[in-house]
Amino acid sequence: MPLKPSSQPSIAFIPWGDVFEDFYGSIGISFEQYCNEFAGSWHIGFIHALKSQGIATNVYYSSTKIHEHLQRIHSPTTATVSVIPTPKLYHSIYKRMIHPHHSFGYWSDVDDLFGTSTGLRRLWFSGLKSVAPYLAMRLRALAREIRRDGCSAIVSQDYNHAGFDKSVILGRVLGLPVYAIFQAGTHDWNKMGSFIHPLTMKLCSGFIIGPAAEAERVRATYGVKPQRIHQVFNALDGSVWEPVERAPARDRFGIPRDAELVVWHGRVEMGAKGLDILMKAWEQICLERPGRRLRLALLGDGRDSLALQQRIDAFPEKNVVWIDTFVSDRRFIRSFLATGDVYAFPSRTEGMPIAPIEAMAAGLPVVAADASGVSDIFVNGEKSGGIVVPRGDVSAFAAALGRVLDNEHLRRLLAAAGRERARAFACETVGKQLRSVLFPGSP
């Protein structure tokens, strides 16, 4: 395959996770599906933002399911996507895992697998758990691909993961600057990583961090100089998220036109996404407003789908609509959001969330818990299009949702303010900021 033209700047993007299957396997997306149609993640906006400034993106994955090197074009963005088979050593470890996704734990309990374990055996598997992420990518093969593709910089999705440490090492070997983006939590579970991070954080060329609180944490924890931290938010393709007519959208999803509707979309994880808070708040809202035609509509799936279904089945009002599927098509999601009167964002844990920005661009007022990044999105509170309440507070969340449901004038004010605020996240705006960070001094 020919190299990219030298006149076009190009970056190497290293996504979060040990292997492609960590995330996409959990939502039933194959590599071919990803290349042909996937458009449902923040990094798609990132690629579009760079593309708006004439910067090409090369995405590199490791995989346990694909046994030969493949390179494809990602149809929604025209980015180049490469997948490299995992090393044999990692593959042998991977086969022993109950669930490879690190947030679930590699082994739920060593005793369950091997009977009564000795302290030595526990120590052995604890060591494997820490070492495995560093073995997931063939670094020599990755270096060869990055050279061939003519990349001028490396961007790592998450500096709280082993992939970041590997990216920094690779950057030193190739003589390329390495930048890291904040998109997840503030803690690395990996004991090995806790020893390596202080060094790799110092060697990193720069950090792209949306939330101001996280930027301050990085400065304080790792001694990173302020000039190496850049506040750049997630990008949104405004052409996709233009508001559409509500009535036909409601007809499409079988929602009564006269219902008062709260909507939510995302990954179904009860704790992290605060869906338990939302369901409790919804029950309180319905109890306080008898006789009104209230509806709650949810879109998405995830590891806690069974728990959510049980909550919905037990709900006395039977007024919760749930589309239990993962949707990558942003236009489908836009139509879904168009059905709503209010958008609910109850998350406890986020990196730099994109869902409330999508809702704002789609013309919805937002009620949000103050997870990471939320205060930066709604920097001026209601004047930015949203009402922000403490995370985990059912009463506060219910009161804010009820206030917006009860006041049509307030809904209109918040919706107009949100649409205006969403302009700050447009691909062209974010793209210019990213270009100034990744290619300083470029025109």
C-alpha positions in Angstrom: 0.0 0.0 0.0 1.5 3.4 -0.9 2.6 5.9 1.6 0.5 9.0 2.3 1.6 12.1 0.4 4.4 13.9 2.4 2.6 17.2 2.0 -0.3 15.9 4.2 0.5 15.9 8.0 -0.4 12.6 9.6 -0.7 11.3 13.1 -0.6 7.8 14.7 -3.6 7.2 17.0 -3.3 4.5 19.7 -6.8 3.8 21.1 -7.5 2.7 24.7 -7.5 -0.9 25.6 -5.2 -3.9 25.4 -6.7 -5.3 22.2 -9.5 -4.4 19.8 -11.9 -7.0 21.4 -11.7 -5.3 24.8 -14.4 -2.8 23.9 -15.7 -3.7 20.5 -16.1 -7.4 21.3 -18.2 -6.5 24.3 -20.7 -4.7 22.0 -20.7 -7.2 19.2 -18.7 -5.1 16.7 -16.4 -7.0 14.3 -13.3 -5.4 12.8 -15.0 -5.3 9.4 -18.1 -3.7 10.9 -15.9 -1.1 12.6 -14.3 -0.2 9.3 -17.4 -0.2 7.3 -19.9 1.6 9.5 -18.8 2.4 13.1 -19.3 6.0 14.0 -20.3 5.9 17.6 -17.4 7.0 19.7 -15.6 10.2 20.7 -12.6 9.3 18.6 -14.7 9.6 15.4 -15.2 13.3 16.2 -11.5 13.6 16.9 -10.6 12.2 13.5 -13.2 14.4 11.8 -11.8 17.4 13.6 -8.2 16.7 12.4 -9.5 16.0 8.9 -11.1 19.4 8.8 -7.6 20.8 9.1 -6.1 18.6 6.5 -4.5 16.2 9.0 -4.7 12.4 8.3 -5.2 9.9 11.1 -3.8 6.3 11.2 -5.5 4.1 13.9 -3.6 1.1 15.2 -5.2 -1.9 17.0 -3.9 -5.2 18.3 -6.2 -8.2 18.1 -6.5 -11.7 19.4 -9.0 -12.7 16.7 -7.2 -11.6 13.6 -4.1 -13.6 12.8 -2.5 -11.6 10.0 -1.8 -7.9 9.6 -4.7 -6.0 8.0 -5.0 -2.5 6.8 -8.4 -0.9 5.9 -10.0 2.4 5.3 -12.6 3.5 7.9 -15.5 4.4 5.7 -17.2 7.1 7.9 -13.9 9.1 8.3 -11.5 7.8 5.5 -8.9 7.2 8.3 -6.5 4.3 7.8 -7.0 1.5 10.3 -4.4 -1.2 10.9 -4.7 -4.3 13.0 -1.7 -6.3 14.2 -2.0 -9.8 15.7 -1.1 -10.1 19.4 2.2 -11.7 20.4 1.9 -15.4 21.2 2.7 -14.8 24.8 -0.1 -12.4 25.3 -2.5 -14.7 23.4 -1.7 -17.6 25.8 -2.5 -15.4 28.8 -5.6 -14.0 27.1 -7.1 -17.5 26.7 -7.0 -17.9 30.5 -8.9 -14.7 31.2 -12.5 -14.9 32.4 -13.1 -11.5 30.8 -10.3 -9.6 29.1 -11.7 -6.1 29.7 -9.6 -4.9 32.5 -12.4 -3.1 34.4 -14.0 -6.4 35.0 -10.8 -8.0 36.2 -8.9 -10.7 34.5 -9.7 -13.4 37.0 -12.6 -12.9 39.3 -11.1 -15.2 41.9 -8.2 -17.5 41.6 -9.7 -20.0 44.1 -12.7 -20.4 41.8 -10.5 -21.5 38.9 -7.8 -23.5 40.6 -9.2 -24.6 44.0 -7.5 -23.5 47.2 -4.7 -21.2 46.1 -1.4 -20.7 47.8 -0.1 -17.2 48.3 2.5 -17.9 45.7 -0.1 -18.7 43.1 -2.1 -15.6 43.9 1.1 -13.6 43.5 1.8 -15.2 40.1 -1.7 -14.3 38.7 -1.5 -10.8 40.2 1.8 -10.4 38.3 0.3 -11.7 35.1 -2.6 -9.2 35.4 -0.2 -6.3 35.6 2.2 -7.5 32.9 -0.4 -8.6 30.3 -1.3 -5.1 29.0 2.4 -4.4 28.2 2.5 -7.6 26.1 -0.6 -7.0 24.0 1.0 -5.2 21.1 4.0 -6.1 18.8 5.9 -2.9 19.3 8.3 -3.6 16.5 5.5 -4.3 14.0 3.7 -1.1 15.2 6.9 0.9 14.8 7.2 -0.4 11.2 3.6 0.6 10.4 4.0 4.1 11.9 7.2 4.7 9.8 5.5 3.4 6.6 2.5 5.6 7.1 4.7 8.6 7.5 3.3 9.8 10.9 4.7 12.9 12.4 3.3 12.5 15.9 1.7 9.8 18.2 -1.5 10.4 20.1 -2.5 8.0 22.9 -6.1 7.9 23.9 -5.7 7.5 27.7 -2.6 8.2 29.9 -4.1 6.0 32.7 -3.4 2.8 30.7 -0.4 0.7 29.7 -1.0 1.8 26.0 0.2 5.2 27.0 3.5 3.9 28.5 4.1 1.9 25.3 3.3 4.9 23.1 5.9 7.0 25.0 8.5 4.3 24.6 7.7 4.0 20.9 7.9 7.8 20.5 11.4 7.8 22.0 12.5 5.0 19.7 11.0 6.7 16.5 12.0 10.2 17.5 8.3 11.4 17.4 6.5 13.6 19.9 3.8 11.8 21.9 0.6 13.4 23.1 -2.0 11.9 25.4 -5.8 12.6 25.7 -7.9 12.3 28.9 -10.9 10.2 28.1 -11.4 7.9 31.1 -10.8 7.7 34.8 -8.1 9.2 37.0 -6.7 5.9 38.4 -4.7 3.1 36.8 -5.6 -0.2 38.4 -2.3 -1.7 37.1 0.4 -1.9 39.9 3.1 -2.0 37.3 1.8 1.1 35.7 1.9 3.0 38.9 5.7 2.7 38.9 6.1 3.5 35.2 3.7 6.4 34.9 5.8 9.0 36.8 8.5 8.6 34.2 6.4 8.4 31.1 4.2 11.4 32.2 7.4 13.4 32.3 8.6 12.2 28.9 5.2 12.9 27.2 5.3 15.9 24.9 1.9 17.2 25.9 -1.6 16.5 27.3 -5.0 17.2 25.8 -7.3 17.5 28.8 -10.8 18.9 28.7 -11.8 19.1 32.4 -10.0 21.8 34.3 -10.1 19.7 37.5 -8.3 16.8 35.8 -5.6 19.2 34.4 -5.0 20.4 37.9 -4.7 16.9 39.2 -2.1 16.0 36.6 -0.1 19.1 37.4 -0.2 18.3 41.1 0.3 14.6 40.9 3.0 14.3 38.2 4.6 17.8 38.3 3.6 18.4 34.6 4.3 22.0 33.6 1.2 24.0 32.8 2.4 24.8 29.2 2.4 21.1 28.4 -1.4 20.8 29.2 -3.9 22.0 26.7 -7.6 22.3 27.3 -9.3 21.0 24.2 -12.8 19.5 24.3 -14.3 16.6 22.3 -15.4 17.4 18.8 -18.9 17.2 17.4 -20.0 17.2 13.8 -22.7 19.9 13.9 -24.2 18.9 10.5 -25.3 15.6 12.0 -26.8 17.0 15.1 -29.1 19.7 13.7 -32.5 19.5 15.4 -35.2 17.5 13.5 -39.0 17.6 13.8 -40.3 16.0 17.0 -43.6 14.7 15.8 -42.3 12.3 13.0 -39.5 11.3 15.3 -42.0 10.2 18.0 -44.0 8.4 15.4 -40.9 6.5 14.4 -40.2 5.3 17.9 -43.9 4.7 18.9 -43.9 7.5 21.5 -47.2 9.4 22.0 -47.0 12.9 20.5 -48.5 14.5 23.7 -46.2 12.7 26.2 -43.8 14.6 28.4 -40.5 12.8 27.6 -37.1 12.6 29.3 -34.4 10.8 27.2 -31.0 9.2 27.8 -28.6 7.4 25.6 -25.3 5.6 26.2 -23.6 2.5 27.6 -25.7 0.6 30.1 -23.6 0.5 33.3 -25.7 1.1 36.3 -23.1 2.6 38.6 -20.8 4.5 36.3 -23.6 6.0 34.2 -25.9 6.6 37.2 -28.8 4.7 35.8 -29.8 3.6 39.3 -30.0 7.4 40.1 -32.1 8.1 37.1 -34.6 5.3 37.8 -35.0 6.3 41.4 -35.4 10.0 40.4 -37.9 9.0 37.7 -40.0 7.1 40.3 -40.0 10.2 42.5 -41.0 12.5 39.6 -44.0 10.2 38.6 -45.2 10.0 42.2 -45.2 13.8 42.5 -47.0 14.3 39.2 -50.0 11.9 39.1 -52.2 12.0 36.1 -49.6 13.4 33.7 -48.5 11.5 30.6 -44.9 11.1 31.6 -42.4 8.9 29.7 -38.7 8.0 30.1 -36.9 6.7 26.9 -33.5 5.0 27.0 -31.2 3.9 24.2 -28.2 1.7 24.5 -26.9 -1.6 25.9 -24.0 -2.8 28.0 -22.9 -5.2 30.7 -25.7 -4.2 33.1 -28.6 -4.7 30.6 -30.1 -7.4 32.8 -30.1 -5.2 35.9 -31.7 -2.4 34.0 -34.4 -4.6 32.6 -35.2 -5.8 36.1 -35.5 -2.2 37.3 -37.9 -1.4 34.4 -40.0 -4.5 34.9 -40.4 -3.6 38.6 -41.4 0.0 37.9 -45.0 0.5 38.8 -45.9 3.1 36.2 -44.8 1.0 33.2 -43.9 4.3 31.4 -40.2 3.5 30.5 -39.3 2.8 26.9 -36.0 1.1 26.3 -34.3 0.4 23.0 -31.9 -2.3 24.1 -29.2 -2.1 21.4 -25.9 -0.5 20.6 -26.4 2.1 17.9 -23.4 3.6 16.0 -25.5 5.5 13.4 -25.5 9.1 14.7 -28.4 10.1 12.6 -30.5 7.4 14.3 -29.5 8.8 17.6 -30.3 12.3 16.5 -33.8 11.1 15.6 -34.1 9.4 19.0 -33.0 12.6 20.8 -35.5 14.6 18.8 -38.3 12.8 20.6 -37.4 14.3 23.9 -38.4 17.3 26.0 -35.4 17.0 28.4 -32.1 15.1 28.4 -30.9 13.4 31.5 -27.3 12.8 32.2 -26.9 11.2 35.7 -23.3 9.8 35.3 -21.1 9.3 38.4 -17.9 8.6 36.3 -16.9 10.2 33.0 -13.8 11.4 31.2 -14.9 14.2 28.9 -18.5 13.3 28.1 -19.9 13.7 24.6 -23.5 12.6 25.2 -24.7 15.9 26.8 -23.1 17.9 24.0 -24.9 15.8 21.4 -28.2 16.5 23.3 -27.5 20.3 23.3 -26.7 20.3 19.6 -30.0 18.4 19.0 -31.9 21.2 20.8 -32.5 19.6 24.2 -32.2 21.2 27.7 -30.0 19.1 29.9 -30.1 18.1 33.5 -26.7 16.6 34.5 -24.8 15.3 37.5 -21.4 16.9 38.1 -19.2 14.1 36.8 -15.8 14.9 35.3 -16.1 17.4 32.5 -19.7 18.4 33.1 -18.9 21.7 34.8 -16.6 22.5 31.9 -19.3 21.9 29.4 -21.9 24.0 31.3 -19.3 26.6 32.3 -22.0 29.2 32.9 -24.6 26.9 34.3 -28.1 27.5 32.9 -26.7 30.1 30.6 -24.8 27.3 28.9 -27.9 25.1 28.5 -28.0 22.9 31.5 -28.8 22.4 35.2 -26.0 20.7 37.1 -26.6 18.9 40.4 -24.3 16.8 42.7 -23.6 13.4 41.5 -25.4 10.5 43.2 -28.1 12.8 44.7 -31.5 11.3 43.7 -33.5 14.1 45.3 -31.5 16.9 43.6 -31.6 15.1 40.2 -35.4 14.5 40.5 -36.0 18.2 41.5 -34.0 19.5 38.6 -35.7 17.2 36.1 -39.1 18.1 37.5 -38.4 21.8 37.4 -37.6 21.6 33.6 -40.6 19.3 32.9 -42.9 21.8 34.7 -41.7 24.9 33.0 -41.9 25.1 29.2 -40.4 28.6 29.1 -37.3 27.4 31.0 -37.0 24.5 28.5 -36.9 26.9 25.6 -34.3 29.1 27.3 -32.0 26.2 28.1 -32.4 24.6 24.7 -31.4 27.9 22.9 -28.5 28.4 25.3 -27.4 24.8 24.7 -27.4 25.1 21.0 -25.2 28.2 21.2 -22.8 26.5 23.6 -22.5 23.4 21.4 -20.9 25.6 18.7 -17.7 25.6 20.9 -17.4 21.9 20.2 -17.7 22.0 16.4 -15.2 20.0 14.5 -13.6 23.0 12.8 -13.1 24.8 16.1 -11.7 21.8 17.9 -9.6 20.9 14.8 -7.8 24.2 14.8 -7.0 23.7 18.5 -5.7 20.2 18.0 -3.6 21.4 15.0 -1.9 24.1 17.2 -1.1 21.4 19.8 0.1 18.6 17.6 1.8 20.8 15.0 2.9 23.9 16.8 4.1 26.6 14.4 2.2 25.2 11.5 0.1 27.7 9.4 
